Amino acid sequence: MRIFKNRGDIFFSKTNKEKSTEQKILLIALVIIVLFSLVFMICVGAKNDFSVKKFFEPENLSTTQAVEESTIELPQVSGKTNYIVTVSEKESLLFAELIQVDFDNTSYKVCTLKPSTEYDGSTLSYIYSHSGVQNVKSAVENMFSTSIDYYIDFEKDKFADYYDSLGEVNYAVSSDIKYKNNKTTVPYTVRIKAGEQVIKGSQAVNLVRYYLESGNNQSGANDILLTSLSKQLNAENFVEKDSFFQDFVTKANTNITVRDYAAADDKITVLCNSQNGISIYGAEIKYKNNKITKKTLQKAKGYFTK
């Protein structure tokens, strides 16, 4: 085809024009196919939660992570450590608790003692008020024929504050308790409904005293403290263990040093690991005229041998 008649006329080849038209048609068809494919993928993706991230993400990623977390290798620890914990108010002993942390069998063992417990002619309360926690430690060592590594002496209010700082503890009470004792050196009241509920530190102290002195239920006192140990030494608190230890040495009179704490890091890791499964045991004892009966004392001694 000739457009201009003069010199320099421009010609379009008929054949090239036809090819150009065919190319345009193919290009339009290709665009339509691509657009249709995109629309189809968007619709399917919306229905089936399709995404590039999901496409390349392994289906079992979360499962794999959970398995890896549950199979974390814990430090190898062994040995047995005995503690004596005393709680007092106005220099009057409220109760004493003998604890063993057994790393050979991954367990806690406790035996709660009332302040009027007699040994060698004196009560624990008398020993505490006249010569302090270290002599209570010596008396309990002789009574149970064992050695105690550490003593921990709390005033009631500081014990309750520290107990509460470690987190809530749910405890099941079998029946309503309404009790008031004004005759003791340190009066106390217990008012708790039956059922499972959060027990605060001050309530825990009063419940232990009630079970020991009035309820004639020493095993119930053991249960309260075992529940606390098993629930408050956990993975969440492990993260803040340094600050908890600083608070502990501020609130308690103890022979546990910073060096002792640092050396026990692997053991603390094991105790606080949520996958570990720690067993708990209460050493039940019976009293006769404020003396532990020979039969139950002999049995309790077996819990705290080293």
C-alpha positions in Angstrom: 0.0 0.0 0.0 1.4 3.4 -0.9 0.5 6.3 1.3 2.3 9.2 -0.5 2.6 9.6 -4.2 5.8 11.6 -4.2 9.4 10.7 -3.6 9.9 9.1 -0.3 6.5 7.4 -0.4 6.1 4.9 2.5 4.8 1.5 1.9 3.2 -1.0 4.3 3.6 -4.6 3.5 0.2 -6.4 3.4 1.8 -9.5 4.8 3.3 -7.6 7.8 0.0 -6.0 8.6 -1.7 -9.4 8.7 1.0 -10.7 11.1 0.6 -7.6 13.3 -3.1 -8.2 13.6 -2.6 -11.9 14.5 0.0 -10.9 17.2 -2.5 -8.4 18.7 -5.2 -11.1 18.8 -2.8 -13.6 20.5 -1.7 -11.0 23.0 -5.3 -10.1 23.9 -6.1 -13.8 24.3 -3.0 -14.3 26.5 -4.0 -11.4 28.8 -7.5 -12.8 29.1 -6.0 -16.3 30.1 -3.7 -14.7 32.7 -6.4 -12.6 34.2 -8.8 -15.5 34.4 -6.1 -17.6 36.1 -5.4 -14.9 38.7 -9.1 -14.6 39.5 -9.4 -18.4 39.8 -6.4 -18.6 42.1 -7.7 -15.8 44.3 -11.1 -17.4 44.7 -9.6 -20.8 45.5 -7.1 -19.3 47.9 -9.8 -17.4 49.8 -11.7 -20.7 50.2 -8.8 -22.9 51.0 -6.5 -20.5 52.9 -3.8 -20.6 50.2 -0.8 -18.4 50.5 2.8 -18.5 49.4 3.9 -18.6 53.1 1.5 -21.5 53.8 2.5 -23.2 50.6 6.2 -23.3 51.6 5.6 -23.8 55.4 5.8 -27.4 56.5 2.5 -28.7 57.7 4.0 -30.3 60.8 6.0 -27.2 61.9 4.1 -26.5 65.1 4.1 -30.2 66.0 7.8 -30.4 65.4 8.4 -27.4 67.7 6.3 -29.0 70.4 8.1 -32.2 70.2 11.5 -30.4 70.3 10.4 -28.5 73.4 9.1 -31.6 75.2 12.4 -33.5 74.5 14.8 -30.8 75.8 17.5 -32.7 77.6 17.6 -31.7 81.3 20.8 -31.5 83.3 21.8 -34.7 85.1 21.5 -34.1 88.8 21.6 -36.3 91.9 21.7 -36.2 95.7 19.3 -35.2 98.5 19.0 -31.8 100.2 17.3 -31.3 103.6 15.8 -28.0 104.7 14.1 -26.8 107.9 11.6 -24.0 107.5 10.2 -22.1 110.5 7.4 -19.5 110.4 7.0 -17.2 113.4 5.3 -14.1 114.7 6.4 -11.9 117.6 9.3 -14.4 118.2 6.7 -17.2 118.7 7.1 -20.2 116.5 3.9 -21.0 114.5 5.1 -24.2 112.8 8.2 -25.9 111.5 8.5 -27.8 108.3 11.2 -30.4 107.4 11.6 -30.7 103.6 13.7 -33.0 101.5 14.3 -32.4 97.8 15.3 -35.7 96.4 17.1 -35.5 93.1 17.8 -39.2 92.9 14.0 -39.8 92.6 12.9 -36.3 91.6 10.6 -35.7 94.5 9.6 -33.5 97.4 9.0 -34.9 100.9 7.7 -32.9 103.8 6.9 -33.3 107.5 5.1 -30.5 109.3 5.7 -30.1 113.0 3.6 -28.2 115.5 5.4 -25.7 117.8 4.5 -27.7 120.9 6.4 -30.8 119.6 8.6 -32.0 122.5 12.1 -33.3 122.2 14.5 -34.0 125.0 12.5 -32.1 127.6 11.9 -29.0 125.5 9.3 -27.9 122.9 10.4 -26.5 119.5 8.6 -23.3 120.4 10.7 -22.9 123.6 13.9 -23.7 121.7 13.1 -21.2 119.0 12.2 -18.3 121.3 15.3 -18.9 123.6 18.0 -19.9 121.1 16.8 -19.4 117.6 16.3 -21.3 114.4 19.7 -22.9 114.4 19.0 -24.8 117.6 15.6 -25.8 116.2 17.6 -27.2 113.3 19.8 -29.2 115.7 16.8 -30.5 117.6 15.1 -31.7 114.5 18.3 -33.3 113.2 18.6 -35.3 116.4 14.9 -36.2 116.4 14.9 -37.5 112.8 18.4 -39.0 112.9 19.5 -37.0 109.8 21.4 -34.0 108.8 19.8 -30.7 107.6 21.7 -28.7 105.0 19.9 -25.4 105.2 17.6 -23.4 107.6 15.0 -20.9 106.4 13.4 -18.7 109.0 10.4 -16.4 108.1 8.3 -14.0 110.0 4.6 -14.7 109.2 4.0 -11.5 107.2 7.1 -11.9 105.1 6.4 -15.6 104.5 2.9 -14.6 103.3 4.2 -11.9 101.0 6.8 -14.2 99.5 4.3 -17.0 99.1 1.9 -14.7 97.2 4.7 -13.3 95.0 5.3 -16.8 93.6 1.8 -17.0 92.1 -1.7 -18.3 92.9 -2.1 -21.7 94.5 -5.4 -23.6 94.2 -6.2 -25.8 97.1 -9.3 -28.0 97.7 -10.8 -27.8 101.1 -13.1 -30.8 101.9 -15.5 -28.9 104.2 -16.3 -25.4 105.6 -13.9 -24.3 108.3 -14.9 -21.6 110.8 -12.4 -21.4 113.7 -11.1 -18.8 116.0 -8.3 -19.2 118.6 -7.8 -16.3 121.0 -6.0 -18.3 123.7 -2.7 -18.8 121.9 0.2 -16.3 122.1 -0.6 -15.4 118.4 -4.4 -15.5 117.9 -5.7 -16.5 114.5 -8.9 -17.1 112.6 -9.8 -19.5 109.8 -12.8 -19.0 107.6 -12.8 -21.0 104.4 -15.6 -22.5 102.3 -15.5 -26.0 101.1 -14.2 -26.6 97.5 -11.3 -25.6 95.4 -10.1 -22.0 95.7 -7.1 -19.8 95.7 -5.3 -19.8 99.0 -3.3 -16.7 100.0 -0.1 -16.9 102.1 -1.8 -15.7 105.3 -4.6 -18.2 104.8 -2.0 -21.0 104.2 -0.3 -20.2 107.5 -3.5 -20.2 109.4 -4.7 -23.4 107.8 -1.4 -25.2 108.7 -1.8 -24.0 112.3 -5.4 -25.2 112.4 -4.6 -28.6 111.0 -1.7 -29.1 113.4 -3.2 -27.6 116.6 -7.0 -27.9 116.3 -8.0 -30.2 113.5 -5.6 -33.0 114.5 -4.8 -33.4 110.8 -1.0 -33.2 110.4 -1.3 -34.8 106.9 -3.6 -31.9 105.9 -0.8 -29.4 106.9 1.6 -31.4 104.8 -0.7 -31.2 101.8 -0.9 -27.4 101.9 2.9 -27.1 101.7 3.3 -29.8 99.1 0.7 -28.1 96.9 2.7 -24.9 97.2 6.0 -26.6 96.3 4.6 -28.5 93.3 2.7 -25.5 91.8 5.0 -22.5 92.6 8.3 -24.0 91.4 7.5 -23.8 87.7 8.8 -22.8 84.3 7.3 -19.4 84.5 9.0 -18.5 87.8 12.2 -20.1 86.6 12.6 -17.2 84.2 12.6 -14.7 87.1 14.5 -16.9 89.5 17.3 -14.4 90.2 14.8 -11.7 91.3 12.9 -14.3 93.4 16.2 -15.3 95.1 17.0 -11.6 95.9 13.6 -11.2 97.4 14.0 -14.4 99.3 17.2 -13.5 101.0 15.8 -10.1 101.9 12.7 -11.6 103.6 14.2 -14.7 105.2 16.9 -15.5 107.8 18.8 -18.3 106.1 22.2 -19.8 105.7 21.7 -20.2 101.9 24.3 -18.1 100.2 24.6 -16.6 96.7 27.3 -19.2 96.0 24.9 -22.0 97.1 22.2 -20.6 94.8 24.6 -20.4 91.8 25.8 -23.9 92.4 22.2 -25.2 92.4 21.3 -23.8 89.0 21.0 -27.2 87.3 18.9 -28.5 90.2 16.6 -25.5 90.0 16.3 -26.1 86.2 15.1 -29.7 86.8 12.6 -28.7 89.6 11.1 -25.9 87.5 10.8 -27.8 84.2 7.1 -28.3 83.5 7.7 -31.6 81.7 9.6 -33.2 84.5 6.9 -34.7 86.7 7.9 -34.3 90.3 6.5 -36.7 92.9 5.4 -35.5 96.3 5.2 -37.3 99.6 4.0 -36.3 103.1 5.5 -37.9 106.1 2.5 -38.4 108.4 3.1 -38.4 112.2 0.9 -38.8 115.2 1.2 -37.1 118.6 0.7 -38.3 122.1 1.0 -35.6 124.8 3.0 -33.4 122.3 5.5 -36.1 121.6 5.6 -37.9 118.3 4.8 -41.5 118.7 7.7 -43.9 118.3 6.1 -45.8 115.5 5.2 -42.8 113.3 8.5 -41.1 114.0 10.5 -44.2 113.0 8.5 -44.3 109.7 9.0 -40.6 109.1 12.7 -40.9 109.5 12.9 -43.0 106.4 11.7 -40.1 104.3 14.7 -37.9 105.2 17.7 -40.2 105.2 20.5 -39.1 102.8 
